[in-house]
Amino acid sequence: GWFRRLLHKPKPSSVESSLNTSCSASSSPSSSSAESSSSSPSTSLDRSVRLSPVSVVDISASGSARWAKSYDVCICHSEVDLELVEELVSYLEGQPESFRCFLQLRDATPGSAVVTELCDAVQNSHCWVMLITPGFLQDPWCKYQMHQALAEAPMANGRTIPVLKDVDRKDYPKELRNLYYIYMALKEKSFRQIRDTIVR
């Protein structure tokens, strides 16, 4: 966790500085300068952590880059995990951000080619959640989905979100070993982690 915080440290400070700029425009200069001078480094870190929901407002804005694509997240999964995936989609779509999820069985256009639909969904989604289970590892179609997502974003850049469930670390696909993953133990906690990762 400390290494990730180190990597993402500039991001919260830039959000904080932009917020301070907007606050100083609406409030008196003396109050904003007094606040900044009285805050210790730990307080500013706490403030930047508390300010993380600002990004939620940004992604919901009509002019944000979010609306450049049809979906916020594409869920890649095995058919045997459909029930769990439907719960995840229901959770994400019920969030205040109203995430737009692509679920193949629900959102694919009847009559169109399966491969075409998948490629379109991958290209038109900001990120991809891969639910890696024993069923996923045994299904050649799931591996094809995984390779399509990796081909779309070879350097990942946070867009591919692997989620492991009931899979040993040694069985984690070698194509994804350069990416951090979420291990699903408690469903509610894991759903929350997935949601927070999508927002970031």
C-alpha positions, 0 to 999 in steps of 0.5 A: 500500500505504501508504494501505491500511495507514493506513486499516486501522491502527486494526484491528490495534491493536484486535486487539492491545489485546484480545489484550494484555487476554486475555494480562494476565488469564492472565499476571502484570501485571509481565510484560505491563507490562514487555513493553509498555513495552519495545516500540518503535513499530516493534516494536508494528507488527511484533507487530500484523502478526504478530497478523493470524492472530488474525482467522482464529481468530475467523472459525472460532469457532462463535459468529462472524458467519461462520456467519450465511451459507451461503457465505464466498465466491461465485465469479462467472466465465465458463464458459470460465474454469471450469478456473481457477475450479475450481483456485481453489475447490480452493485456498480449500476446502483452506485451514485455514479451510475456506472454503465456496465457491459454484460454480454448476455444482457447488452449484446445486440441479437443477430450480431457476431459474438466476436464483433460485439466483444471487440466493440465492447472492449473498445468502447469501455474505459476499463475491464474487470476480469473475474478470474475463477477456475471456470475462467481459466478453463474457458478458451473464450475467457482467455480470448476476452482477456487477450482482446482487453490486453491488446486494447491497452498493452501497458494496462494503465490501470484499465485492466482490473483482475479479480481473483476468486477461488484461484491460487496465486500460482494459477494467476494468468502469466499475461496479467502478472505485471498487474495488481489484482483484487482477491475476492474473499468477502464479496461486499468488501471486494465489490467496494474495492472494484468500485473504488478502482473504477473511479480512480 
